[in-house]
Amino acid sequence: MSVLTSLYGGRKLKAIFVRSDVGDLDYLKNLIESNKLCPAIDKSFALSDIQQAHLYSETGRVRGKITLRIK
């Protein structure tokens, strides 16, 4: 059993480590601004409702990204 798996009670775990790159971020920004890339957002929650967002993420029904509004 790996150390990471033991920390999560035997649950499956996928870890992705990335390093941001200004050129990549500019490329993604241009795709979004030109409507060539549109992220699938399932639900959006106010930051004050972060507990509800977390509970929703655990339902297994999420089909897209969950976002938090900070303003």
CORSUL-V795908 format. One line per field, one symbol per residue. phi: phi as a letter, one per 40 degrees, with the letter a starting at -180 (. if undefined). burial: + if it has 24 or more other C-alpha atoms within 12 Angstrom, else -. Layout:
phi = ???
burial = ???
This chain:
phi = .ccccccbggccbbbbbbbcbdccccccdcccccfcbbccbcabbcdcbccccccccccgbcbicbbbcbb
burial = -----------------------------------------------------------------+-----
